[in-house]
Amino acid sequence: MCGRYVSTRSPQDLSDLFQAAPPEPGQAPPPSWNVAPTDDVWAVLERADRESGVLERQLRPLRWGLVPSWSKSLTGGAKMINARVETVHEKPAYRRAFAKRRCLLPADGFYEWQPVPATAGAKAYKQPYFIRPEDGGVMAMAGLYEFWRDPAVTADDDPAAWWATCTVITTEATDAAGRIHPRMPLTLAPADYETWLDPAHQDPDELRALLAAPAGGRLDVRAVSTAVNSVRNNGPELLDDAPAAAGQI
C-alpha cells in the first residue's frame, strides 16, 4: 500500500511540469515530508470550464482518502487511500471515478515499513524506508478523485457543501520496493498523461492498459529516521539516513 508520502514541489514547479493551470490563491497545501491520510494533497486533473465547456488541465488540492458520492459521511475516507489496480474498475466505490474522474498525484517519493524484531536490550519497532526514483524526478502517481456533498450544508453554492477527495492506485511492487513491501503506487509515464486525464476516455479496457505496469525507471530505497512513524513530525530531517544497522534489507 501507500500510506505516507513526500510532496515538497512548489505549485509553480508542478504547474510547469504537468502543463496545468495554477491553483487559485490561498489553495496551496504546504510542502510536506510526511503526507498522511486526510491531508490536502496536490492533484493534476482535467475538467470542463463551467462557462465555456472547454476542457482545462488544473492543479488543485484534494483531500487524500476517497469518499464515494453515495457515502453518508466523510469518515470512511481515511480507509480508502489506496485502490488496487486489479479491481479498481469494478469496485463500487471506485468504478465511476475510474471511468470519469482520474488524476495524477505528484510525489517526491513514498514510505514503506519493515518490522524489526526485538533483541536483547531493544524493543521491536518498524523501520521506515524512503522510496523514490533514482533520478530524483517527480513520481506521477495514478489516482482517482470524487466529489461528496455534505447533507448538513443547505446551500449548494456554499464552499463547505462540497468535498473533493482522492485515492492512489497501487500495484505489485517492482524493483527495490518489492524487498520492503509487496505493493507500491502505480506511476504513469508522461506519454500517458493525456489519455489518463481526459474524462472523455471511458473505455475500461483501454484505461486498464495504461496501468499494466509501473512507469519505467529504477527506484532508490534507503532507511530513514523513525521520526516519520509519527504523523505529528514533518520536515526535511525525516529523510535523514537511519543508522547503518537499521538500513539492512
Secondary structure as UniProt FT lines:
FT   STRAND          5..7
FT   HELIX           11..18
FT   TURN            25..26
FT   STRAND          32..35
FT   TURN            37..38
FT   STRAND          40..48
FT   TURN            50..52
FT   STRAND          55..64
FT   TURN            69..70
FT   HELIX           75..79
FT   STRAND          82..84
FT   TURN            85..90
FT   TURN            92..94
FT   HELIX           95..100
FT   STRAND          102..107
FT   STRAND          109..116
FT   TURN            120..121
FT   STRAND          125..133
FT   TURN            134..135
FT   STRAND          139..149
FT   TURN            151..152
FT   TURN            156..157
FT   HELIX           159..161
FT   STRAND          162..172
FT   HELIX           175..179
FT   STRAND          183..185
FT   HELIX           190..192
FT   HELIX           193..197
FT   TURN            199..200
FT   HELIX           204..210
FT   STRAND          219..224
FT   HELIX           226..229
FT   TURN            231..232
FT   HELIX           236..239
FT   HELIX           244..247
//
